[in-house]
Amino acid sequence: MIKRLILGVLLSISMVVSAQIDTLSVGTDSIEQSLPWPQKMQVRLDSLMNDPMLDYTQLGLMVWDLTDDCPLFSYNQRQLLRPASTMKLLTAITALDCLGGNYQFRTSLYYTGEIVGRTLKGDLYCVGGMDPAFDGDDMWRFARALKDLQIDTICGCIIADVTMKDTLKWGEGWCWDDDNPTLSPLLVNRKDDFVNRLIVELMEADIAFEDVSLSRGKLPSDAKLVSERKRSIDQILQRMMKDSDNLYAESVFYQTAARNRLPGRAQDAARAERALLERAGVNSSAYRIADGSGLSLYNYLSAELETKILRYAFRHQSVYSHLLYSLPIAGEDGTLKKRMRGTSAEGNVQAKTGTLTGVISLAGYCSASNGHRLCFAIMNQGIQKGSDARAFQDKVCMILCD
């Protein structure tokens, strides 16, 4: 009897405590829902800062309300971290700002001398513009253009003009065991084998050679154009950003480098990017810029920097329209195709991903439920399981979009 009485008392106490907890929980949810939109977002984002992952890893996070033009949330936003492929945002924004949205990548074929009968008594010049998309079809069109000039024999030199950039084939701080692209102004199917491929294509087009030699040199002013292959910066940015193609990013980087002087060097592109940072209100001396793709271990940016350049792009429509068009869309395409599906972020978040060993990052744009346009940067470092960081970033995006 006494045992039953004690059990009854304990059960009553438990029910009272449980009811109080439920009331508190409902009250907390009610309070959060009653908060103005900015504070509600801040409370929800702040709750993510209790994630156990942050006990042993680093995080830099910043969210900016572009509509009200003010910061919405930040956490270690000035901490220097490796950006991985979100470095491509700085590369793309600088190129669009400096070169313009109508810029074109060019690879050209010229000749000097005279066409006597059906023989070119002169030299062919292959002028590289570091077009990463130049392929076998482009090469075929070069051969076709020579045939259209009624040339069936070449007696002279084939000269590669690679003065567009310096002779370095790798970027500073790249790991030797990574799948690194080759940085050459003359590429065909991503390989530094342009002149040999041209010779093969010409032979297949029944163009013969007499005493032909190969060399490197600079295009003379009196050379005549045979053919030129062009691609818009939008075409290059599409693959660079949506697929996170490192060769394409380095090509864009060196277009900026070669804007004012030849050969273009990585430090020239970095100088242009530092100038853009200053225009965006960032102290460029606090950061390290080594390459255009984010492969380098020497790059050090911050979430604040990435947020401010996204804000700069948003405020310059000539940059923003091209940039936004190139970014992966959550749940739909590119490197975000499989992420955030079935959530409020699907089809809303447009952002650049970044992945290196121990580094997972995400930066871009989205629209909040109140219609405000936001930009954000999330940089996770010291990560062993990339899926943990991606899940965390997806939660941030879902909060921003809810």
Legacy VTK file of the C-alpha trace (Angstrom):
# vtk DataFile Version 3.0
C-alpha trace
ASCII
DATASET POLYDATA
POINTS 402 float
0.000 0.000 0.000
2.808 2.391 0.928
4.682 1.484 -2.255
1.598 2.271 -4.342
1.229 5.631 -2.592
4.861 6.534 -3.224
4.587 5.512 -6.879
1.455 7.636 -7.240
3.203 10.689 -5.799
6.219 10.229 -8.067
3.958 9.842 -11.105
2.116 13.059 -10.221
5.382 14.965 -9.823
6.616 13.595 -13.174
3.425 14.698 -14.938
3.673 18.205 -13.479
7.338 18.577 -14.500
6.591 17.230 -17.983
3.734 19.700 -18.404
5.979 22.556 -17.299
8.653 21.527 -19.818
6.071 21.283 -22.614
4.735 24.725 -21.684
8.266 26.145 -21.699
8.983 24.543 -25.087
5.780 25.909 -26.587
6.534 29.284 -25.079
10.041 29.342 -26.550
8.750 28.409 -30.003
6.046 31.033 -29.698
8.563 33.687 -28.675
10.840 32.806 -31.620
7.947 32.997 -34.076
6.885 36.373 -32.700
10.335 37.893 -33.211
10.951 40.257 -36.136
12.492 38.472 -39.125
16.143 39.510 -38.570
16.124 38.488 -34.906
14.391 35.199 -35.702
17.113 34.358 -38.229
19.816 35.308 -35.750
18.359 33.112 -32.996
18.125 30.126 -35.296
21.624 30.605 -36.710
23.033 31.105 -33.241
21.590 27.759 -32.176
23.713 26.066 -34.854
26.854 27.374 -33.156
26.311 24.683 -30.511
27.028 21.953 -33.058
29.560 19.506 -31.512
31.546 19.638 -34.753
32.661 23.147 -33.810
34.396 21.818 -30.688
37.218 20.425 -32.840
36.981 22.267 -36.158
37.108 25.863 -37.360
34.240 27.872 -38.772
34.040 31.264 -40.427
30.496 32.409 -41.193
28.891 35.630 -42.326
25.458 36.521 -43.710
24.669 39.901 -45.259
21.214 41.327 -45.922
21.648 42.871 -49.369
18.191 44.434 -49.374
18.768 46.389 -46.159
22.533 46.486 -46.820
23.585 45.401 -43.353
25.173 42.359 -41.695
22.665 39.784 -40.448
24.893 37.271 -38.661
28.575 36.538 -38.175
30.809 34.018 -36.423
34.608 34.186 -36.658
34.010 36.113 -39.869
37.546 37.550 -39.972
39.390 34.332 -39.246
41.884 33.485 -42.013
40.945 30.183 -43.641
41.647 28.334 -46.868
38.782 29.013 -49.259
39.206 25.958 -51.539
37.154 26.516 -54.701
35.203 29.470 -53.332
38.406 31.232 -54.409
36.820 31.080 -57.860
34.352 33.750 -56.739
37.145 36.280 -56.342
38.628 35.196 -59.683
35.314 35.515 -61.528
34.199 38.795 -59.945
37.572 40.434 -60.618
37.600 39.266 -64.241
34.058 40.479 -64.885
34.832 43.806 -63.236
38.112 44.330 -65.112
37.454 42.661 -68.481
33.703 43.059 -68.824
30.920 40.639 -69.644
31.626 40.826 -73.391
35.207 39.589 -73.069
36.252 36.731 -75.373
38.906 34.027 -75.152
40.794 33.703 -78.446
43.098 31.189 -80.111
44.370 32.313 -83.513
46.191 30.995 -86.572
48.197 33.431 -88.743
50.648 33.144 -91.617
53.506 35.218 -93.001
55.126 35.073 -96.434
53.297 34.360 -99.674
51.056 31.704 -101.152
52.694 30.676 -104.435
50.503 28.336 -106.418
49.193 26.067 -103.662
52.282 26.351 -101.477
52.652 28.617 -98.450
56.212 29.895 -98.577
56.211 31.345 -95.122
55.461 30.542 -91.516
52.373 29.565 -89.546
51.859 31.251 -86.161
49.709 29.633 -83.489
48.783 32.357 -81.015
47.567 31.109 -77.653
44.992 32.904 -75.549
44.641 30.149 -72.947
41.199 29.032 -74.042
40.541 25.952 -71.875
37.707 24.772 -74.137
39.712 24.630 -77.390
39.193 21.126 -78.797
39.553 18.879 -81.821
36.707 20.563 -83.679
38.462 23.920 -83.360
41.654 22.353 -84.689
39.748 20.882 -87.645
38.436 24.352 -88.443
41.993 25.694 -88.494
42.920 23.039 -91.073
39.753 23.773 -93.046
40.605 27.486 -93.137
44.031 26.707 -94.654
42.402 24.493 -97.259
40.013 27.332 -98.088
43.083 29.425 -98.937
43.939 26.749 -101.525
47.042 25.708 -99.582
48.154 22.089 -99.878
51.848 22.485 -98.971
53.657 24.411 -96.242
57.293 25.361 -96.653
58.385 27.221 -93.521
58.150 27.117 -89.740
55.259 26.434 -87.391
55.730 28.891 -84.559
53.962 28.819 -81.204
53.284 32.245 -79.712
52.823 31.610 -75.992
53.678 35.128 -74.844
50.245 35.554 -73.257
51.525 34.170 -69.929
54.701 33.194 -68.138
56.282 29.756 -68.507
55.116 28.316 -65.173
53.011 25.194 -65.718
51.755 24.863 -62.141
50.379 27.318 -59.615
52.150 28.408 -56.448
51.372 26.147 -53.510
49.827 23.304 -55.527
50.338 19.792 -54.175
52.384 17.566 -56.457
49.989 14.614 -56.019
46.809 16.537 -56.920
45.160 16.303 -60.344
46.569 19.656 -61.380
45.848 21.243 -64.775
48.694 22.311 -67.072
48.884 26.083 -67.405
49.731 26.751 -71.049
48.389 29.454 -73.407
48.106 26.880 -76.208
45.851 24.013 -75.222
43.854 21.442 -77.130
41.527 19.127 -75.237
43.126 20.470 -72.047
46.593 19.233 -73.074
49.791 21.134 -73.849
50.218 19.439 -77.223
48.914 22.078 -79.602
51.492 22.173 -82.412
51.769 18.389 -82.714
47.995 18.093 -82.878
47.897 20.813 -85.548
50.418 18.926 -87.681
48.372 15.738 -87.435
45.189 17.623 -88.368
46.862 19.264 -91.369
48.208 15.941 -92.616
44.739 14.415 -92.336
43.504 17.346 -94.443
46.085 16.392 -97.116
48.323 19.375 -96.429
51.960 18.398 -96.915
55.164 19.826 -95.392
58.504 20.728 -96.931
61.427 21.352 -94.574
59.117 22.458 -91.787
60.647 23.235 -88.379
59.030 24.002 -85.029
59.871 26.911 -82.776
58.507 29.548 -80.442
58.257 33.246 -81.154
56.131 36.363 -81.150
53.572 37.134 -83.831
54.924 39.799 -86.219
52.791 42.845 -86.998
52.503 42.012 -90.706
51.070 38.502 -90.213
47.772 37.663 -91.880
44.889 36.020 -90.044
43.874 32.544 -91.205
41.306 31.696 -88.527
40.358 32.631 -84.995
38.332 30.628 -82.513
36.468 32.569 -79.824
34.522 31.846 -76.671
32.654 34.260 -74.447
33.513 34.708 -70.811
30.012 33.419 -69.996
30.798 30.106 -71.702
33.977 29.753 -69.648
32.371 30.827 -66.371
29.589 28.259 -66.752
31.952 25.304 -66.485
34.355 27.074 -64.141
31.658 27.715 -61.529
29.009 25.030 -61.979
31.518 22.181 -62.386
34.290 23.863 -60.372
36.782 23.316 -63.193
40.257 24.356 -62.050
41.761 24.771 -65.533
38.958 27.123 -66.514
39.489 29.134 -63.337
43.219 29.480 -63.947
42.506 30.545 -67.521
40.219 33.322 -66.256
42.852 34.262 -63.671
45.500 34.684 -66.386
43.178 36.668 -68.652
43.113 39.246 -65.870
46.876 38.935 -65.455
47.501 39.627 -69.157
45.125 42.582 -69.317
47.807 45.271 -69.116
51.093 43.489 -69.782
52.571 40.376 -71.369
53.430 37.837 -70.288
50.738 37.697 -67.643
51.881 36.457 -64.258
50.018 35.188 -61.215
51.165 38.216 -59.225
49.615 40.504 -61.853
46.243 38.809 -61.431
46.626 38.906 -57.644
47.323 42.625 -57.863
44.084 43.147 -59.795
42.202 41.102 -57.212
43.663 43.132 -54.362
42.501 46.296 -56.110
38.996 44.857 -56.320
39.077 43.997 -52.613
39.902 47.605 -51.800
36.986 48.777 -53.962
34.782 46.350 -52.041
35.872 47.867 -48.726
38.295 45.101 -47.730
41.838 45.627 -46.440
43.622 43.479 -49.014
46.916 43.365 -47.100
45.347 41.056 -44.518
44.890 38.223 -47.016
46.961 35.864 -49.176
46.174 35.291 -52.875
48.178 32.637 -54.720
46.074 31.300 -57.601
42.718 31.527 -59.342
41.226 28.097 -58.665
41.716 27.605 -54.940
44.043 24.611 -55.381
46.875 26.409 -53.625
47.487 25.800 -49.944
48.818 29.367 -49.748
45.426 31.057 -50.236
43.981 32.613 -47.098
40.676 34.484 -47.168
37.841 34.992 -44.687
34.065 34.709 -44.619
33.886 38.490 -44.307
35.972 38.959 -47.451
33.828 36.563 -49.474
30.638 38.176 -48.263
31.887 41.653 -49.148
32.906 40.696 -52.694
29.499 39.054 -53.188
27.967 42.312 -51.989
30.206 44.241 -54.413
29.057 42.057 -57.297
25.404 42.502 -56.307
25.807 46.279 -56.371
27.332 46.190 -59.881
24.761 44.749 -62.262
27.293 44.317 -65.071
29.111 41.852 -62.808
26.182 40.326 -60.936
24.134 39.262 -63.965
27.017 37.208 -65.398
28.114 35.818 -62.021
24.660 34.706 -60.902
24.055 32.946 -64.230
27.181 30.840 -63.678
26.586 29.678 -60.089
25.366 26.169 -59.185
21.718 26.017 -58.100
20.835 23.945 -55.027
19.100 20.702 -55.945
19.271 21.438 -59.671
22.730 21.555 -61.251
26.487 21.734 -60.912
28.190 20.838 -57.661
24.951 21.559 -55.736
22.786 19.218 -57.799
22.334 16.656 -55.009
22.202 19.065 -52.085
19.241 20.651 -50.267
16.650 18.738 -52.283
13.144 18.850 -50.876
13.880 21.910 -48.735
13.161 25.623 -48.969
16.722 26.090 -50.252
16.174 23.963 -53.379
16.130 26.169 -56.472
16.772 29.177 -54.237
20.415 28.988 -53.141
22.921 29.859 -55.885
26.411 29.355 -54.536
29.970 28.210 -55.164
31.196 25.135 -53.357
34.752 24.474 -52.239
36.484 21.225 -51.336
40.060 20.444 -50.339
41.399 17.922 -47.866
40.066 19.169 -44.529
38.258 22.136 -46.106
34.588 22.464 -47.084
33.212 25.878 -48.038
30.105 27.425 -49.574
29.403 31.025 -50.568
26.727 32.676 -52.646
23.211 34.113 -52.713
19.650 33.242 -51.711
16.302 34.906 -51.079
14.694 34.899 -47.637
10.999 34.262 -47.008
10.391 37.999 -46.590
11.774 38.646 -50.078
15.097 40.045 -48.896
18.136 39.142 -50.984
21.005 37.693 -48.938
24.614 36.740 -49.540
26.587 34.420 -47.300
29.931 32.679 -46.838
30.489 29.501 -44.803
34.050 28.191 -44.403
34.596 24.953 -42.483
38.182 23.852 -41.876
39.828 20.956 -40.032
37.065 18.676 -41.311
37.558 14.915 -41.428
34.111 14.009 -42.754
33.055 16.330 -45.529
29.452 15.162 -45.202
29.261 16.677 -41.686
30.300 20.108 -42.922
27.972 19.941 -45.933
25.059 19.006 -43.674
25.888 21.960 -41.419
26.059 24.335 -44.393
22.777 23.032 -45.759
21.132 23.756 -42.382
22.397 27.338 -42.549
20.956 27.727 -46.035
17.607 26.252 -45.029
17.353 28.715 -42.145
18.128 31.604 -44.487
15.486 30.484 -46.974
12.697 29.554 -44.496
LINES 1 403
402 0 1 2 3 4 5 6 7 8 9 10 11 12 13 14 15 16 17 18 19 20 21 22 23 24 25 26 27 28 29 30 31 32 33 34 35 36 37 38 39 40 41 42 43 44 45 46 47 48 49 50 51 52 53 54 55 56 57 58 59 60 61 62 63 64 65 66 67 68 69 70 71 72 73 74 75 76 77 78 79 80 81 82 83 84 85 86 87 88 89 90 91 92 93 94 95 96 97 98 99 100 101 102 103 104 105 106 107 108 109 110 111 112 113 114 115 116 117 118 119 120 121 122 123 124 125 126 127 128 129 130 131 132 133 134 135 136 137 138 139 140 141 142 143 144 145 146 147 148 149 150 151 152 153 154 155 156 157 158 159 160 161 162 163 164 165 166 167 168 169 170 171 172 173 174 175 176 177 178 179 180 181 182 183 184 185 186 187 188 189 190 191 192 193 194 195 196 197 198 199 200 201 202 203 204 205 206 207 208 209 210 211 212 213 214 215 216 217 218 219 220 221 222 223 224 225 226 227 228 229 230 231 232 233 234 235 236 237 238 239 240 241 242 243 244 245 246 247 248 249 250 251 252 253 254 255 256 257 258 259 260 261 262 263 264 265 266 267 268 269 270 271 272 273 274 275 276 277 278 279 280 281 282 283 284 285 286 287 288 289 290 291 292 293 294 295 296 297 298 299 300 301 302 303 304 305 306 307 308 309 310 311 312 313 314 315 316 317 318 319 320 321 322 323 324 325 326 327 328 329 330 331 332 333 334 335 336 337 338 339 340 341 342 343 344 345 346 347 348 349 350 351 352 353 354 355 356 357 358 359 360 361 362 363 364 365 366 367 368 369 370 371 372 373 374 375 376 377 378 379 380 381 382 383 384 385 386 387 388 389 390 391 392 393 394 395 396 397 398 399 400 401
